[in-house]
């Protein structure tokens, strides 16, 4: 795991392992969740202490120091609407996963993309949110997607409830990239409005009654008697992530709602879910400086986007905060593969001149600890 990344070969292997040849990819997870009333811990927002982590991957050297195996970890959280007409989004996310990871990786050269692909629904559903762990291997990413429980409804209270996922992104995420002054990425994909507020009972149903303690331990005290509005949640999310809402369709209530809680420059048209890899990569590339508006059309063309959709995408992303990551003081200063840390919890790697040379012998080679990550 210390070096592993998603490839098309490992994706194919994981798909054969976890995805049934017949029926829905999530059928077994749905049946179990409905019978037990519980989500699998890997995708339960309350599971694993509620906080999701994206940290540097290391291998321990024989002298006890820690070598970076891949590079700077960049968390990418994707939050998919699975209600109504978007009910097959998990199946689609599985289908396009190799492109989603590959194109994001190309926009983040020499970095380590960590993806958490989750889903949200409506508070009238049994399970409002499925939030996985940040992962970077096909085995973990495919497995987690098959553990989702999309309920596919949508009728009810006039909108969906991604605000609980946004809350998690803002207050229940611990990422190394934020510790050094950079940001990860956060994408909400929907064709519906959300709501302006969070409800205490629903927040506790999703994350557990100790959610306030977990958020406080993660550096974000939350007053249970005065929960933040959705607009405040988004404002706080933007402190640690380049966050965007990718809107499918042209519903008037959807178009009216999202500019009320997030900068309109961060609302991007997604022609359809199949183009998520290309649109997401375009946003990341423009934010990082890997792409420019001038090179964007060629990038989309090279990645099988037809002329009509290319024009719509270029038009939609033209006003995002281009170069926002590259403008941060710490840009270009993160750890690279081969850098050495004295301790896994250190903020920065050691000065190369202070790293002792390893003289491998048969004895020290046997003592080397295998791949590890924090």
Buried (B, 14 or more C-beta within 10 A) or exposed (E): BBEBBBBEEBBEBBBEEBBEEEEBBBEBBBEBBEEEEBBBEBBBBBBEBBBBBBBBBBBBBBBEBBBBBBBBBBBBBBBBBBBBEBBBBBBBBBBBBBBBBBBBBBBBEEBBBBBBBBBBBBBBBBBBBBBBBBBBBBBBBBBBBBBBBBBBBBEEEEBBBBBBBBBBBBBBBBBBBBEBEBBBBBBBBBBBBBBEEBBBEBBBBBBBEBBBBBBEBBEBEBEEEEBBBBBBBBBBBBEBBBBBBBBBBEBEEBBEBBEEBBBEBBBBBBBEBBBBBBBBBBBBBBBBBBBEEEEBBEBBEEBEBEEEBBEBBBEBBEEBBBBBBEEBEBBEEBBEBEBBBBEBEEEEBBEEEEBEEBEEEEEEEEEEEEBBBE
